Amino acid sequence: MTGFAAAAADYLATRRAMGYKLTCQGQMIRQFAAYLDDAGASHLTIAHALSWARQPAGAAPVWHAARLSTARCFARYLSALDPATEVPPAGLLPQPSHRIVPYIYSARDIAALLQAAGQLSPEHRADTCQTLIGLLAVTGMRPGETSRLDRDDADLDQGLLTIRNTKFGKSRQIPLHPTTVAALAGYARRRDQRQPGPAPASFFTSPAGTRLRADKVCAVFPRLVRETGLTSPGRLRPPRLHDLRHTFAVRSLIGWYRDGADVEQRLPLLSTWLGHAAPRHTYWYLTAVPELLELIAERIDATAQARR
């Protein structure tokens, strides 16, 4: 490894030893280090950080700000090793303060994504992406949690997934619908038929038979979005893999309203399912889509009628 690439590897190892996952951020740090090495930089400068952060030119300002924030963290680490390092000040690329509305996938959108994933090659990559996207859609798991899922974590006889050592250092269990159990069992059977050698601990595997890396999944998903022609409202950014988690939260509320359930009492259940410490963290994932607003309005009208 060259100078900045080696420093990036040390930085990520140090942060991960402290409990940080750094999945997407880790990928960006490695890309930034490669950029610096390719540029022949002797020191990390503000000019280097800005030039890298502003790529690609047509991306949303919030994406450029996120890249610069990642570069800033790396610069702070390097400044302790190289006094000539320049740390970009906060606010150099202003980040919009408003929340960008996530993309809430319809059943048709998810079906289109699964169909596009089925066209990937080789066959095992297509099978893995289809199963993983389907699992995210019906469980609301974080994308990184699927890549860390081990075979022993999937109790398909009991229909139960154990998600270990997630955000905030917590673990949780997720009950599975019988159709999800069948889909996971089918994938596991096909996986073992294609890869009959010594079995890795991981449930989802790469075509090479190794643990599936989360950044590989994040990298292929934009391709599937483009092939299906999905676009976000306002085109601020394309639909993301993480938006499946938002979709699960919204669809859960829609289902509860349709069933006449007490949604307020069930919010702690949704928080536990998503791996949140408290319901206030879950509100970030709730989006006022028309279908949900209509059901809420109907519930308010019914309550008002009952009080008359």
N, C-alpha and C positions, 0 to 999 in steps of 0.2 A: 504493500500500500504506500501511496505517496503521503506527503506531509499532512495536508488537511484531511485526507481520507482517514489516516491513522488517528488524528486528533478527534475526528467525528466518532470513530468507533469507540475510543476511550470515553468520550463525553456521554454517548448513549449507554455504554456499560455502567458508568457511574450513576446516571439518573435511574436506570432500570434497577440497579441494586438498591436504590432508595424506595422502590415500589411503583415508579411511574411506568406505564405501559409504552407510551410514545410510539404508537403504531404508525399513523400517518405522519406525525411530526418527525419520527425517525427516518422515514423515507425522504422527507424534505431536507433534513439535515445532511443526509448522504448526497443528495442531489446538489446542495449548496457547496459541500466540500469538493465534489467533483468539478463544479463550475470554477471554484477557486484554483484548483490544481491545473485544470485545462487552461486557465488564463495566465498561469505562471506567476500568480500573486505571491509575493514574499510575506505580506502581512494582510490581514483582513481589514479592509477600509470601509467607510460609510459608502463610498462610491460603488464598491463591489456589491455591498449588500443591497443598495437601491437598484442597481442594474439587474441583479438576479431576481429581486422581489417583484419587479415590474413585468416579469414574463408570466404568461404570454401577454402581448400588448392588448388584446381585446378582452381580457378577463375583467370581472367585476372588481371595483376598488376594494371591496371587502376581502377578496382573495389576495390581492397584492399586499394589503395590510397584514393578513395572516402570515404570508410568507416572510415579510419583514420582521414580524414578531418572533418567528422561529429563528431567523438569522440573528436577531438581537440576543436571544438566549444563548446561542452558540458563541457569539462574540464575547459575552460576559465571561463564559468559561475560558475562552482563549486568552482574555486579557490578564488572567492570573498567571499564564504561562509565557505570554509575549506582551510586554508593556507597550509595544507599538500598535497593538490591536485597537481599532476604533469601534466603539460601541454605538450603534445608531440610537439616537434619542427617541423616546416615546413621542408619538404624535407626528413623526416625520411624514408618514403617509396616513392621513386621517381615516379612521374606520367609521363607517356609518353606525350610528348608535341604535338605529331601529332594527328590530328582528326581521330577518328575511323569512318570508312565509315558506314553509317547507312544502314539498310536493306530496300530495296525498294521492296515492295510487288507487285506481279503481280495479275491480276484478279483471276487467278487460286489459288494463295496463300490465298487470302481473302476468296474465296469460301470454301476452305478447313478449314480455321479457323472458319468460320460460321457453317460449318457442325460439327466440333468438339465441338463447344460451344453448339450446339443443343443436344449433348449427356449428358450434365451436369444434375445434379439433385439437388434439385427438379425442377419441370417444370418451375417455375417462374425464378429461377436462369439462366436456359438455355435461356429463352426468353429475359431476361434482358441483358445477355452477348452478345447474337446475335444482338440485336438492338443497343446496345452501340458500339460494334465493327463496325457495318455497318455505324453508324453515324460518328464515328471518320474517317472512310475511305473516306466518301464523303464530309466532311466539314473541315477536318484538325484541328479540335478543340483540345485543350490540354486535356489529360485524366481527369485531375482534374476538368476541366470546366463542364464535363458531370455530375459528382457527385454533383456539386453545382447547377445544373439546376433545377429550380422550375417549377411547373405546369404553373404558370402565365407567365413564360418566353417563353413558347412554344405556339405561336399564330398560330395554325394549319389552321385556317380559312384564314389567310393572308400568310401562308407559310413562317413564319419568326421566328427565334430564337433570343432572347436577351441574350447575355453573359455579366453578371454583375460583376463588381469589380474583374477583372482578374489581370494578371501580370501588374505591373506599375500602378495599381489602375484604369485602364481604363475599359470602357464597349463598346460593339459593337453589331451590329445586323448582322445576317447571313441569307440571303434568301435561301430557300430550294427548291429543285427540287420536282415536284409533287409526284414522286415515294418515296422520302424520307418522305414527308408529310404523305403519305399513310402508310408507315412503322411505323412511330411514332404514328399515330392515332390508328393503329391496336394494338400496344403494350399498349397504354393507355387504350384502351377498355378491353383488356385481363387482365391487371393489376387491374383494378377496379372490374372486375368480380371475380378475385381470392381473392381480399382484400376489401370486401365490408364495412368494418368498417370506422371509422373516417379517412378521407384522409389526409396523411401528405402533407406538402408543396412541397416535392421533386417530380420531374418527374420520376426519376429512383429509384426504391425501392428494398430493400432486401427481401428475402423470409419471413422475420418477419414483413414486412410492414413498416420498418423504412427507413430513407435515406440511399441510397447506399454509402458505404465508398470507396473512391478512392483506398485505400491500398488493399481492398479486390479484386478489379478488377485487380490491378497490380500483386497480388499474384496468381490469377488463370490463368492469361495469359501465363506464362511460361509453364504451364501444357498443354495448347492448342498447343503451339509451338512444344513441344516434341511429342505430339500425331500426329501432321501433318508432323513431320520429317523435319521441316525447319531449315536450318543452315545458318549463316552469312558467307560471304567471309573471308577466313583465320581463321574462327572459333574463333575469338577473343572474341566474346560474342554472345549469341543467339539473334535472332530478338526480338525487344522490342515492347511494346504497343505504345510507343512514336514514333516509326519508321513509324507508320501510318500517322503521321503529316508530316514527311519528304516525304513520298510517295505522299501525296496530293499535296505538293508543286511541286514535279517533274512532276507529271501527269498533273498538270495545265499548266506548260510550254510546255509539249509535245502537249497538246490539242491546245494551242495557235499557236505553230509552224505549226501544221497540218492545222489549219484554215487560215494560212497566216496573222495572226494578228501581230501588232507591239508589240513585247514582252517587249521591253524596256519601252514603255509607260504604259504597263499593270502591271509592277512590283509593283508600289505603290498600285494598287488595291489588289494584292496578299498580300502585307504587311498589309493592312487594314483588309483583310479577316482573316489573321492569328493572328491579334492583336498585330502587331509589331509597334514600334514607328517610324521606318524608314526602307526603303528598305535594308539598309546595314545589318540589323539584319536578314533579310529574306535569304540572301545569304548563311547563315549557313545551311539552309535546302535544298539547291540545290546540287544535286549529278549528276556527269557526267555519267549517265547510257548510254549504247550503243544506245538505241533507241533515246535518246535526242541528243547525239552527231551526229548521222546520219542526223537528221532533221536540226541541226545547219549547218552541212557541206553542205547540199542541199541548204539552204538559202544563204550561202556564195557564192556557185557556181552560183546560179541564179543571185545574185547581180553582180558578176563579169562579167557574160555573158551580162547583161543589159548595163554595162558600156563600153563594147567593140564597 
